[in-house]
């Protein structure tokens, strides 16, 4: 019998602090060669697109299949030995949680020492997870929020003030949030670059979240060229999906051989002392596997009442 775990149940079973810890360990396991993955693939239908990716972990012998079409979003866990379907769970919450946690892991290892200001461009759903993760990872003294819609921006601040205790401030312009941030997170659906890097501090971590397809862009080639270090969660995925990095490499503003996978940073630390760092997040199945495995184990441990899928 396979178990069904709802979005509401996943919220009860894992939080951001735990997720950051899980992904930290997962990136170490990637560095040790314990994880294999199939990067995201896309299939276009008449109007919607199916996205699929998968990962396997040596220690657990579990395989995760992440698939999503519009709001239909699931993680399926399989036994790598027996081939049995173990669980199907909603990824509506988990996918956003693990995306935030990946930025938290990157911030843990790449942030300038004692950051004062976390800047956010894009106060939307994913932005809530980004702020929570970075605050938990490096404890900035202030969160500076920029968004074009004043009502949405204020609603975001009011909601997030209940999640983290760090004071919030509204940024009146992109220049303001760019120039004042020690950590700058850009979490949008933009198809054109938003931040060009002209106002950045000399010591800064920039994290881009939304440019995870070839048509999406959040930072300019100028910004990428000015970075001392460019890091991504998975090189194979970035080569297919990272709109900003693909463009920068095509324009010879960056070389793929100089892009460093996050697991190398987690396992060994950065080489030297880079002052300007870019982390480009794509969202990878290894993260879904790590979080999904934990959720299943917690559900069984807590003897949570779950629906079952009969064998077929």
SERO-4910 file (N, C-alpha, C, O; in steps of 0.05 Angstrom, whole numbers):
BEGIN
 pado doro    nc1    nc2    nc3   cac1   cac2   cac3    cc1    cc2    cc3    oc1    oc2    oc3
  Unk    A     17    -24      0      0      0      0     18     25      0     36     28     16
  Unk    A     12     44    -18     26     69    -18      9     90     -3    -15     89     -2
  Unk    A     23    108     10     10    128     27      6    154     12     23    161     -5
  Unk    A    -15    168     18    -20    195      6    -18    215     28    -30    213     49
  Unk    A     -1    236     24      4    256     44     -4    283     32      7    291     11
  Unk    A    -22    297     45    -33    322     34    -14    345     40      4    343     56
  Unk    A    -20    368     27     -4    392     32     -7    401     61     13    409     73
  Unk    A    -31    399     72    -35    407    100    -19    389    119     -7    399    138
  Unk    A    -17    364    113     -2    345    129     28    350    127     42    348    147
  Unk    A     37    357    103     66    362    101     74    386    118     96    387    128
  Unk    A     57    406    120     63    429    137     67    422    166     83    434    180
  Unk    A     53    401    175     55    392    202     81    377    207     90    374    230
  Unk    A     94    367    186    115    348    189    143    359    185    163    346    194
  Unk    A    146    382    173    173    393    168    171    424    168    152    435    157
  Unk    A    191    437    179    192    466    180    218    475    167    234    459    158
  Unk    A    222    502    166    245    513    151    271    505    164    290    498    150
  Unk    A    273    507    190    298    500    204    307    472    197    330    467    191
  Unk    A    288    454    199    294    426    193    301    422    163    319    407    157
  Unk    A    287    436    146    292    434    117    320    444    110    333    431     93
  Unk    A    329    465    122    356    475    117    376    454    125    396    449    111
  Unk    A    372    442    148    390    420    157    390    397    138    411    385    132
  Unk    A    366    389    128    364    366    110    379    372     84    393    354     73
  Unk    A    376    396     73    389    402     48    419    406     51    434    400     33
  Unk    A    428    416     74    456    417     80    469    389     78    489    386     65
  Unk    A    456    370     91    465    342     90    463    331     61    481    316     52
  Unk    A    442    338     47    439    328     20    461    338      1    472    322    -15
  Unk    A    468    363      3    490    373    -13    517    360     -6    533    356    -24
  Unk    A    521    354     19    545    339     26    544    311     14    565    301      5
  Unk    A    521    299     13    518    272      1    522    274    -29    534    255    -41
  Unk    A    513    295    -42    519    299    -70    549    300    -75    560    288    -94
  Unk    A    563    315    -58    592    318    -61    606    291    -57    626    286    -70
  Unk    A    594    274    -41    606    247    -36    598    227    -56    606    203    -55
  Unk    A    581    234    -76    573    216    -97    551    197    -89    548    176   -101
  Unk    A    536    204    -69    515    186    -59    488    190    -73    469    174    -69
  Unk    A    486    211    -89    460    218   -101    463    218   -132    483    228   -143
  Unk    A    443    207   -146    442    209   -175    416    222   -182    395    219   -168
  Unk    A    416    238   -203    392    253   -210    388    256   -240    407    255   -256
  Unk    A    363    259   -248    356    266   -275    345    295   -274    325    300   -261
  Unk    A    359    314   -287    350    342   -287    322    345   -299    312    328   -312
  Unk    A    310    368   -294    283    375   -303    280    371   -333    297    380   -349
  Unk    A    259    359   -341    251    357   -369    223    368   -371    207    367   -353
  Unk    A    217    379   -395    191    393   -399    177    382   -423    189    376   -444
  Unk    A    151    379   -420    134    369   -443    110    389   -445     95    392   -427
  Unk    A    108    401   -469     87    420   -474     62    407   -483     63    391   -502
  Unk    A     39    412   -470     13    403   -479      0    424   -496     13    442   -506
  Unk    A    -27    422   -498    -42    441   -514    -40    469   -502    -39    489   -516
  Unk    A    -40    471   -475    -38    497   -462    -20    496   -437     -9    517   -429
  Unk    A    -17    473   -425     -1    470   -401     24    454   -406     26    439   -426
  Unk    A     43    456   -388     69    442   -391     74    424   -368     71    431   -345
  Unk    A     82    399   -374     90    379   -354    120    382   -349    136    382   -367
  Unk    A    127    384   -323    155    385   -315    161    360   -298    146    355   -279
  Unk    A    182    346   -304    189    322   -289    219    322   -283    235    331   -299
  Unk    A    226    311   -260    254    307   -252    255    285   -231    235    280   -218
  Unk    A    278    272   -227    279    250   -209    307    248   -196    327    257   -207
  Unk    A    308    235   -173    333    231   -159    332    205   -143    311    196   -135
  Unk    A    356    194   -138    359    170   -122    381    174   -102    402    186   -108
  Unk    A    378    163    -77    398    165    -56    408    138    -49    393    119    -44
  Unk    A    434    135    -48    447    109    -43    440     98    -16    435     74    -13
  Unk    A    440    115      5    436    105     32    408     94     37    404     74     51
  Unk    A    388    108     27    361    100     32    350     82     10    330     67     15
  Unk    A    363     82    -13    353     67    -37    325     75    -44    308     59    -53
  Unk    A    319    101    -39    293    112    -47    297    129    -72    318    142    -75
  Unk    A    277    129    -89    277    146   -113    253    165   -111    231    158   -103
  Unk    A    258    190   -118    236    210   -118    231    219   -147    249    226   -162
  Unk    A    206    219   -154    197    231   -179    181    256   -173    160    254   -161
  Unk    A    191    278   -181    176    303   -178    163    310   -204    177    311   -225
  Unk    A    138    316   -204    124    323   -228    104    345   -222     91    345   -201
  Unk    A    101    364   -241     81    385   -237     72    397   -263     87    400   -282
  Unk    A     46    403   -263     33    416   -286     16    438   -273     -3    432   -258
  Unk    A     22    463   -278      7    485   -266      7    481   -235     28    480   -223
  Unk    A    -17    479   -223    -18    476   -194    -18    447   -185    -18    442   -161
  Unk    A    -19    428   -203    -17    400   -196     12    393   -192     28    394   -211
  Unk    A     20    387   -167     48    386   -160     53    364   -140     42    365   -117
  Unk    A     67    343   -147     70    320   -129     99    310   -128    115    314   -146
  Unk    A    105    296   -106    130    280   -103    121    251    -98    106    246    -80
  Unk    A    131    233   -115    126    205   -111    151    191   -103    172    195   -115
  Unk    A    150    175    -82    173    160    -72    171    131    -78    150    118    -74
  Unk    A    193    119    -89    194     91    -97    217     77    -82    237     89    -77
  Unk    A    213     52    -76    234     35    -65    252     27    -88    243     14   -107
  Unk    A    278     34    -87    296     28   -108    303     -2   -111    312    -10   -132
  Unk    A    298    -17    -90    303    -46    -91    279    -62   -100    280    -76   -120
  Unk    A    257    -58    -86    233    -74    -92    217    -61   -115    201    -75   -127
  Unk    A    221    -36   -120    206    -23   -141    179    -14   -133    163     -5   -150
  Unk    A    172    -16   -107    145     -9    -98    142     21    -95    160     36    -88
  Unk    A    118     30   -100    110     58    -95    105     61    -65     88     47    -54
  Unk    A    120     78    -51    118     81    -22     99    103    -15     83    100      5
  Unk    A     99    126    -29     82    148    -21     79    167    -45     96    169    -62
  Unk    A     57    181    -45     52    204    -62     44    227    -45     24    225    -30
  Unk    A     59    249    -47     53    272    -29     51    297    -45     64    301    -66
  Unk    A     34    315    -36     32    342    -48     58    356    -44     70    356    -23
  Unk    A     67    369    -66     91    386    -64     85    416    -64    102    433    -67
  Unk    A     59    422    -61     51    450    -62     66    467    -41     74    490    -47
  Unk    A     69    456    -17     84    470      4    113    461      3    131    478      6
  Unk    A    119    436     -1    146    426      1    165    438    -20    188    444    -14
  Unk    A    155    441    -45    172    452    -66    181    480    -59    204    488    -65
  Unk    A    163    497    -48    171    524    -41    188    524    -16    207    540    -14
  Unk    A    182    506      3    199    505     27    227    497     20    246    510     30
  Unk    A    231    477      3    259    468     -3    273    488    -21    298    490    -19
  Unk    A    259    504    -37    271    525    -53    282    547    -34    304    556    -38
  Unk    A    266    554    -14    276    573      5    300    562     21    319    576     26
  Unk    A    298    537     29    319    525     45    345    523     29    367    526     41
  Unk    A    344    519      3    368    518    -13    383    545    -12    407    546    -11
  Unk    A    367    567    -13    379    593    -10    391    597     18    412    609     21
  Unk    A    377    586     38    387    587     65    414    573     67    432    582     81
  Unk    A    417    550     54    443    535     55    464    552     41    486    555     51
  Unk    A    457    563     18    477    580      3    485    604     21    509    611     22
  Unk    A    466    616     34    472    639     51    490    631     74    508    646     82
  Unk    A    485    608     85    501    598    108    531    598    101    548    604    118
  Unk    A    538    590     76    566    587     69    577    610     53    601    613     51
  Unk    A    560    628     41    570    648     22    564    676     30    575    695     18
  Unk    A    549    680     51    541    708     59    565    723     70    583    711     82
  Unk    A    567    750     64    588    766     77    586    764    108    564    760    118
  Unk    A    607    767    121    607    764    151    589    786    163    589    809    155
  Unk    A    573    777    182    555    794    197    538    812    179    540    837    181
  Unk    A    521    801    162    504    817    145    483    833    160    471    822    179
  Unk    A    480    858    153    460    875    166    433    875    152    413    875    165
  Unk    A    434    875    126    409    879    111    405    857     91    422    851     74
  Unk    A    381    845     92    371    826     72    352    841     54    332    851     64
  Unk    A    358    843     29    340    856     10    325    836     -6    336    815    -14
  Unk    A    299    841    -11    282    823    -26    269    839    -49    257    859    -44
  Unk    A    273    829    -73    258    839    -96    238    818   -104    246    796   -113
  Unk    A    212    823   -100    191    804   -107    178    793    -82    183    770    -75
  Unk    A    161    809    -69    147    800    -45    122    783    -51    100    791    -46
  Unk    A    127    759    -62    105    741    -68    107    716    -51    121    715    -30
  Unk    A     93    695    -60     92    669    -46    120    658    -40    126    652    -17
  Unk    A    136    656    -61    163    645    -57    180    663    -40    198    653    -25
  Unk    A    176    689    -41    191    708    -25    188    702      5    207    708     20
  Unk    A    165    692     13    161    687     42    181    665     51    191    667     73
  Unk    A    185    645     35    204    623     42    233    633     40    249    625     56
  Unk    A    238    650     21    265    661     19    273    677     43    295    674     54
  Unk    A    256    695     52    262    712     75    265    695    100    284    698    115
  Unk    A    247    676    104    249    659    128    275    644    128    288    642    149
  Unk    A    283    633    106    307    616    104    332    633    110    349    625    125
  Unk    A    334    656     97    358    672    100    360    684    128    382    685    139
  Unk    A    337    692    139    337    702    167    347    680    186    363    685    204
  Unk    A    337    656    182    346    634    200    375    626    196    388    617    214
  Unk    A    385    630    171    412    621    165    433    641    174    455    633    182
  Unk    A    427    667    172    449    687    178    440    711    194    456    729    198
  Unk    A    416    712    204    407    732    223    413    761    216    426    775    231
  Unk    A    403    771    193    407    799    187    391    817    206    373    807    220
  Unk    A    398    842    208    386    860    227    361    873    215    344    884    230
  Unk    A    358    872    189    335    885    176    329    871    150    347    861    136
  Unk    A    303    871    143    294    861    116    283    885    101    264    898    109
  Unk    A    295    890     77    287    912     60    271    900     36    282    884     21
  Unk    A    246    909     33    229    896     13    222    915     -9    213    938     -5
  Unk    A    226    906    -34    218    922    -57    198    907    -74    202    883    -81
  Unk    A    176    920    -80    156    909    -98    140    932   -110    135    952    -97
  Unk    A    131    929   -135    117    951   -148     89    955   -138     79    978   -139
  Unk    A     76    934   -128     49    936   -118     49    942    -88     57    925    -72
  Unk    A     42    966    -81     44    975    -53     26    958    -34     35    951    -12
  Unk    A      2    951    -43    -16    935    -26     -5    907    -22     -5    897      1
  Unk    A      5    895    -43     17    868    -40     42    869    -23     46    851     -6
  Unk    A     58    889    -26     82    892    -11     76    895     19     89    882     36
  Unk    A     56    912     26     49    916     54     37    890     66     43    884     89
  Unk    A     21    876     50     10    851     60     32    830     65     30    815     85
  Unk    A     52    830     48     74    812     52     89    818     78     95    800     94
  Unk    A     94    843     83    108    851    108     92    844    132    103    835    152
  Unk    A     66    850    131     49    843    154     49    813    160     50    805    183
  Unk    A     47    797    139     47    768    143     74    758    153     75    741    171
  Unk    A     96    768    141    122    758    149    131    768    176    148    755    189
  Unk    A    120    790    185    127    799    212    117    780    234    127    781    257
  Unk    A     98    762    227     89    742    245    106    717    244    105    700    262
  Unk    A    123    715    224    140    691    220    168    696    231    179    678    244
  Unk    A    179    719    225    206    726    235    205    752    250    188    769    245
  Unk    A    223    755    269    223    778    287    240    801    276    240    823    288
  Unk    A    254    797    254    271    818    243    254    841    233    233    837    220
  Unk    A    262    866    238    247    889    229    246    891    198    266    884    185
  Unk    A    224    900    188    220    903    159    220    933    152    211    950    167
  Unk    A    229    939    127    228    966    117    222    965     87    231    946     73
  Unk    A    206    984     77    200    985     49    222   1000     34    231   1021     42
  Unk    A    231    988     12    250   1001     -6    234   1017    -27    216   1006    -39
  Unk    A    241   1042    -31    226   1058    -49    235   1055    -78    221   1064    -96
  Unk    A    258   1042    -83    267   1039   -110    285   1014   -111    295   1005    -91
  Unk    A    290   1005   -136    309    983   -140    337    991   -132    352    976   -121
  Unk    A    344   1016   -138    371   1026   -130    375   1025   -100    397   1018    -91
  Unk    A    354   1031    -85    356   1031    -56    361   1002    -45    379    998    -29
  Unk    A    345    984    -55    348    956    -45    375    944    -54    387    929    -40
  Unk    A    383    951    -78    408    941    -89    432    952    -73    451    938    -66
  Unk    A    432    978    -67    455    991    -54    457    985    -25    479    987    -13
  Unk    A    435    978    -11    436    974     18    438    945     27    443    940     50
  Unk    A    435    927      8    433    898     16    460    885     18    478    890      2
  Unk    A    463    869     40    487    852     42    480    824     30    498    811     20
  Unk    A    455    817     31    444    794     17    420    804      1    402    816     13
  Unk    A    421    799    -25    399    809    -42    386    785    -56    399    771    -71
  Unk    A    361    780    -49    346    758    -61    326    768    -82    311    787    -76
  Unk    A    327    757   -106    309    765   -127    291    741   -134    301    721   -143
  Unk    A    266    745   -129    247    722   -131    222    732   -147    202    740   -136
  Unk    A    225    730   -174    204    741   -192    198    721   -214    210    700   -216
  Unk    A    179    729   -231    173    715   -256    182    731   -280    170    728   -302
  Unk    A    202    748   -277    209    767   -298    222    753   -322    236    733   -320
  Unk    A    216    764   -346    229    754   -370    251    774   -380    263    770   -400
  Unk    A    255    796   -364    276    814   -370    292    819   -344    281    818   -323
  Unk    A    318    825   -347    334    829   -323    325    853   -307    317    874   -318
  Unk    A    326    850   -281    316    870   -262    338    886   -249    337    910   -246
  Unk    A    359    871   -241    381    883   -226    406    882   -243    413    861   -253
  Unk    A    420    905   -246    444    905   -264    470    906   -248    492    904   -260
  Unk    A    469    909   -222    493    907   -206    509    932   -202    530    932   -189
  Unk    A    500    954   -214    515    979   -212    517    991   -184    535   1005   -177
  Unk    A    497    985   -168    495    996   -141    503    977   -119    501    984    -95
  Unk    A    511    953   -125    517    933   -105    540    940    -87    559    954    -96
  Unk    A    539    931    -63    562    934    -45    585    918    -54    583    900    -71
  Unk    A    609    924    -43    633    909    -51    632    880    -40    644    862    -51
  Unk    A    618    876    -17    615    850     -6    585    843     -5    570    856      9
  Unk    A    576    824    -22    548    819    -24    543    791    -35    559    780    -51
  Unk    A    521    779    -26    511    754    -38    485    761    -52    467    771    -40
  Unk    A    484    755    -78    459    758    -94    448    730    -99    463    713   -109
  Unk    A    423    725    -93    410    700    -98    387    704   -117    369    719   -111
  Unk    A    387    690   -140    365    692   -159    349    666   -159    361    644   -159
  Unk    A    323    668   -158    305    645   -154    288    640   -179    282    617   -185
  Unk    A    280    661   -192    259    658   -213    269    651   -241    253    642   -257
  Unk    A    294    655   -246    304    652   -274    312    623   -279    335    616   -286
  Unk    A    292    605   -276    297    576   -279    286    565   -305    278    541   -306
  Unk    A    285    581   -325    279    572   -352    293    591   -371    300    614   -364
  Unk    A    296    583   -396    311    599   -415    298    626   -421    312    645   -430
  Unk    A    272    629   -416    259    654   -423    257    673   -399    247    695   -402
  Unk    A    267    664   -376    265    681   -352    292    693   -346    313    681   -350
  Unk    A    291    718   -336    316    733   -330    311    751   -306    290    764   -303
  Unk    A    331    753   -289    329    770   -265    353    788   -261    350    810   -250
  Unk    A    377    780   -271    400    797   -268    414    800   -295    411    784   -313
  Unk    A    429    822   -298    441    828   -323    468    814   -326    480    804   -307
  Unk    A    477    813   -351    504    802   -356    525    819   -343    546    808   -335
  Unk    A    520    844   -341    540    862   -327    543    853   -298    566    851   -288
  Unk    A    521    847   -284    523    838   -257    538    812   -255    556    808   -238
  Unk    A    531    793   -273    545    767   -272    575    770   -277    591    757   -263
  Unk    A    582    787   -296    610    791   -302    625    803   -278    649    799   -275
  Unk    A    612    818   -261    625    831   -239    628    813   -214    641    821   -195
  Unk    A    617    789   -215    618    771   -192    645    758   -189    658    751   -210
  Unk    A    654    754   -165    679    739   -160    674    709   -161    692    693   -166
  Unk    A    649    701   -155    642    673   -154    613    670   -162    595    685   -153
  Unk    A    607    650   -180    580    644   -188    575    615   -180    591    597   -187
  Unk    A    553    610   -165    547    584   -154    519    577   -163    501    594   -165
  Unk    A    514    551   -169    487    542   -175    482    515   -161    501    502   -152
  Unk    A    456    508   -158    450    483   -144    457    458   -160    462    437   -149
  Unk    A    456    460   -187    463    437   -204    472    447   -231    457    461   -244
  Unk    A    496    440   -240    506    450   -265    490    439   -289    485    455   -308
  Unk    A    483    414   -289    468    403   -312    442    417   -315    434    423   -338
  Unk    A    428    422   -293    403    437   -294    407    465   -304    391    475   -320
  Unk    A    427    478   -294    433    506   -301    438    508   -331    429    528   -344
  Unk    A    452    489   -343    458    490   -371    433    489   -389    433    499   -411
  Unk    A    412    476   -378    387    474   -393    367    496   -386    352    504   -404
  Unk    A    368    505   -361    345    521   -351    352    550   -343    335    567   -343
  Unk    A    377    555   -335    383    581   -323    386    603   -344    407    606   -357
  Unk    A    364    617   -349    364    638   -370    387    658   -367    399    664   -388
  Unk    A    392    667   -343    413    687   -340    441    676   -345    457    689   -359
  Unk    A    447    652   -335    473    641   -338    477    632   -367    499    635   -378
  Unk    A    457    621   -380    459    613   -408    466    637   -425    483    635   -442
  Unk    A    452    659   -421    457    683   -437    485    694   -432    499    702   -450
  Unk    A    493    694   -406    519    705   -399    542    688   -412    562    699   -421
  Unk    A    538    662   -412    558    645   -425    558    649   -455    580    649   -468
  Unk    A    535    652   -467    533    656   -496    546    682   -504    558    684   -526
  Unk    A    545    702   -487    557    728   -492    586    730   -482    598    752   -484
  Unk    A    597    708   -472    624    706   -462    629    725   -438    651    735   -434
  Unk    A    608    729   -423    610    744   -398    616    725   -374    621    734   -352
  Unk    A    614    699   -380    618    678   -360    625    653   -375    618    649   -398
  Unk    A    641    635   -362    647    609   -373    635    587   -355    637    589   -330
  Unk    A    623    567   -367    611    546   -351    631    533   -333    623    525   -311
  Unk    A    656    531   -341    676    518   -324    681    534   -299    693    523   -280
  Unk    A    673    559   -298    677    575   -274    653    575   -256    655    587   -234
  Unk    A    631    563   -264    608    561   -247    611    538   -227    617    516   -236
  Unk    A    608    543   -202    614    523   -181    588    511   -170    570    526   -163
  Unk    A    586    485   -169    562    473   -157    561    477   -126    582    477   -113
  Unk    A    538    481   -116    535    487    -87    547    465    -70    557    471    -48
  Unk    A    545    440    -78    555    418    -61    585    421    -56    595    413    -35
  Unk    A    600    433    -76    629    437    -72    634    458    -50    653    455    -35
  Unk    A    617    478    -49    619    498    -28    612    487     -1    627    492     19
  Unk    A    591    472      0    582    460     26    603    440     36    609    440     60
  Unk    A    615    425     19    634    405     27    662    416     33    675    407     51
  Unk    A    670    437     18    698    446     20    701    476     25    723    485     31
  Unk    A    679    491     24    681    520     26    690    532      1    701    519    -17
  Unk    A    686    559     -2    695    572    -27    726    575    -27    738    576     -6
  Unk    A    738    575    -51    766    580    -54    772    609    -51    760    626    -64
  Unk    A    791    616    -33    797    644    -28    774    657    -13    760    645      2
  Unk    A    772    684    -16    752    699     -2    737    716    -22    741    741    -23
  Unk    A    719    705    -37    703    720    -57    686    741    -43    674    736    -22
  Unk    A    686    765    -54    670    787    -42    643    789    -54    623    794    -39
  Unk    A    641    787    -80    615    788    -93    608    760   -103    623    748   -119
  Unk    A    585    749    -94    578    722   -100    549    721   -111    531    735   -101
  Unk    A    545    706   -132    518    701   -143    511    672   -139    526    654   -146
  Unk    A    488    667   -126    477    640   -125    452    639   -142    433    654   -138
  Unk    A    452    621   -162    429    618   -180    415    592   -174    427    570   -177
  Unk    A    391    594   -165    375    570   -156    357    561   -179    342    578   -190
  Unk    A    357    535   -185    339    524   -205    317    507   -193    296    504   -205
  Unk    A    322    495   -169    304    475   -158    310    448   -170    307    444   -194
  Unk    A    320    429   -153    329    404   -164    316    380   -149    308    383   -126
  Unk    A    314    357   -162    300    334   -150    313    323   -125    300    311   -108
  Unk    A    340    327   -123    354    318    -99    341    330    -74    339    318    -53
  Unk    A    333    356    -76    320    370    -54    293    358    -48    286    354    -25
  Unk    A    278    351    -69    252    338    -65    255    311    -52    238    304    -34
  Unk    A    275    296    -59    280    270    -47    287    273    -18    276    258     -1
  Unk    A    304    291    -11    312    295     17    289    302     35    285    291     56
  Unk    A    273    322     25    250    331     41    228    310     41    215    306     62
  Unk    A    222    298     18    201    278     17    207    254     34    189    243     47
  Unk    A    232    245     35    240    222     52    235    228     81    225    212     96
  Unk    A    242    253     89    239    261    117    209    262    124    201    252    145
  Unk    A    193    273    106    164    275    111    151    248    114    135    244    132
  Unk    A    159    229     97    147    202     99    155    189    126    139    177    139
  Unk    A    180    192    133    189    180    158    175    192    182    168    178    201
  Unk    A    171    218    182    158    231    204    128    223    205    117    220    227
  Unk    A    116    221    182     88    212    182     85    185    194     66    180    209
  Unk    A    103    166    188    102    139    199    109    140    229     96    125    245
  Unk    A    128    156    237    136    158    265    114    168    282    109    159    304
  Unk    A    100    188    272     78    201    287     52    186    284     32    193    296
  Unk    A     52    164    268     28    148    263      5    166    253    -18    163    262
  Unk    A     12    183    235     -8    201    224    -28    186    207    -21    167    193
  Unk    A    -53    193    210    -74    180    194    -72    189    165    -77    212    159
  Unk    A    -66    170    148    -62    176    120    -80    159    102    -86    136    109
  Unk    A    -88    170     80   -102    154     60    -82    135     46    -58    140     46
  Unk    A    -92    113     35    -75     94     22    -84     89     -7   -107     92    -14
  Unk    A    -64     82    -24    -70     74    -51    -68     44    -52    -47     33    -46
  Unk    A    -89     30    -59    -88      1    -61    -67     -8    -82    -61      6   -101
  Unk    A    -55    -32    -78    -37    -42    -98    -52    -47   -124    -75    -55   -124
  Unk    A    -38    -43   -146    -50    -48   -172    -29    -57   -192    -36    -62   -215
***
